[in-house]
Structure formats: C-alpha cells, structure tokens
Amino acid sequence: MKKRILVTGGTGYIGSHTVVELQNSGYDVVIVDNLSNSRADVVDSIEQITGIRPAFEKVDCLDYEGLDNVFAKYPGIQGIIHFAASKAVGESVQKPLLYYRNNLVSLINILELMPKHNVKGIIFSSSCTVYGQPDKLPVTEDAPIKKAESPYGNTKQINEEIIRDTVASGSPIHAIMLRYFNPIGAHPTALIGELPNGVPQNLIPYLTQTAMGIREKLSVFGDDYDTPDGSCIRDYIYVVDLAKAHVIAMNRILEDKQKDKVEVFNVGTGRGVSVLELINKFEEATGVKLNYQITGRRAGDIVKVWADPAYANTELGWKAEATLEDTLRSAWKWQVHLREKGIM
C-alpha cells in the first residue's frame, strides 16, 4: 500500500511541483484546493508528467466540515503538506484581515482535524519573511524572529507559533517547518509552472509576461537600497529543488527520523542575487530583452536576505542543485508554452 499524503493548495505553484515529486517517490496524493489562485487543469498536467492522476477535491481550507469530509473520503492519510495560503506581501499590506483569516484559520482547521483522523505529521510552508531584515547574513535557523515587515510575514510567524504551541500541548503531531526563500522557475517539461490569476504579485511571472509583451514594463521597486547595485537582494531557489525538500521532509517524519517533534529548516541556495542582476541573468540566459523601469520602493519589502542552507544540507541531506541560468530558462520555456496554448 502506498502511503497517502494530503497536499493543500496542491494545484498552486509550489504545490503542483511537490505533488509531482511525491508521486514520483511512490506516494499516493490527495489535493485540496479552492482554485482561488490556480486552475483545475493543473491536475491534468500532473498526470501527463507522472502518469498518475492525483485525487482532487475543490475545498476551501476555511471550510472545516468540507475538510473533515475529505479525510473521511480518503482514509489513511498519514501526512499533510500545507501550502494553501494567500501569499503576496504587497496585497497583505492592503488587505490584512483577508490574510489573517485565510492563513491562520486554514491551519487551525487542519491541526484540529489531524488527531481526529490519526494523521501523523505536517510539513508547513513557511517563509524567510519570518526573519524580517536579518542582523547577519546569510541567515541561519537560529536567527531571531523579528517583527514582521508585512501582515503576510506575520501570518507565517503566528502559524509557526500555533504549530509549536499545539505540539507542546500534547497533540500527537509531528511537524517540519520549511522556511523558503524565493522559489522561481518551472518544471523542465514546461507542463506546470507559476500562473497566478490576474496581475502577478511575484517577480518572475511579471518578468516573463513582460518579456512576452503581455505587460508593458517591469517595475523594479527601488534602486537606492544599501546593496551593490541599489536593488533588493534575494535567494532564488528552483521550484523543483524546493519540491524535493518536501518529499525528504515527509520521509523524515514518517520514518521517525526527527530529532524533535517540531523542526525548522531553511530552504535556499545560500546565494543572494539582486533584482537587477536577475534581470541581466534572464536576458543572458534567454537572449530576450526586457523592458523595465526603476520606480519607488514598495511597502513591506526587505532590503536583503539569503539563506545559510547548511543545516538542511547536512541534516536533511537536501541541496539546491539547479543553476540560476537553467532556472530562468525553465521559467521562460513555461511562458512560451502558455503562449503556444493560447493561455497567456
């Protein structure tokens, strides 16, 4: 019998890539997604890549009863990977209550349902935003959690606390919190990738849509930061490398290899790349010129952050492998595929 995993937000960007890697690793996957920022046909694409069709239920994680019914319909779920959340920093500044409701209540529902249905472990999709603007770079897992720069970042901090407090209360749950840096790129088949509904809030889809002529120009938010070229610095990680980290983390929980019932790992490359450097790399890797302009700073943005991934490298046995150039080429290949299909 294959081990069964529930993936919330499984038709989303990181979720869909993780479902592919889970299925390739022999897991039986059930996806729950409300399709607020994804499309149902992603399930077809996952089936095309893996030869296996994951179960899919259109359910909102805020719907406790709906979620409860999913566990009843698919008995024997052993682990959950929880991606379902609102995730745009800028939007969270404008719509804080939406973010607090979506991101906190969905997790609370899941944590309440796990013991009821004998689910052993949860991988929580956290973020480097929990570190705020770090004092020291690169950032280790021991870096202090600072006041969040945005409601989005704050929901990640609070959710981490909710998980810790729930486990400390005696709940029979094991958890691994993966603090992602900036996931980019698309599956090498170009059958799945980042496709936000409406105007993209993340850099790479906006960049590729601009390169394709869908958007007029890309705005670079600020060139007067304390960085070598004045633009913000991030740690950009290939989404497939990130997806593989979830599979390794889930194996760790289910095989009783954890050192603590709650563990935290940074998932990044260990290299900081500025926005302007990224644009140059994209142009070099693809041969496509980009129309961009420097504009004012954006609320909630951190100046510079990149990971020290040594703990994940040694303890999980996971490492980011893709080059930045290959990752950017995969993002462009995905955009070209969308154009060929008449989607974007």
Secondary structure, 3 states (H helix, E strand, C coil): CCCEEEEECCCCHHHHHHHHHHHHCCCEEEEEECCCCCCCCHHHHHHHHHCCCCEEEECCCCCHHHHHHHHHHCCCEEEEEECCCCCCHHHHHHCHHHHHHHHHHHHHHHHHHHHHCCCCEEEEEEEHHHHCCCCCCCECCCCCCCCCCCHHHHHHHHHHHHHHHHHHCCCCCEEEEEEECEEECCCCCCCCCCCCCCCCCCHHHHHHHHHCCCCCCEEEECCCCCCCCCCCEECEEEHHHHHHHHHHHHHHHHCCCCCCCEEEEEECCCCCEEHHHHHHHHHHHHCCCCCEEEECCCCCCCCECCECCHHHHHHHCCCCCCCHHHHHHHHHHHHHHHHHCCCC
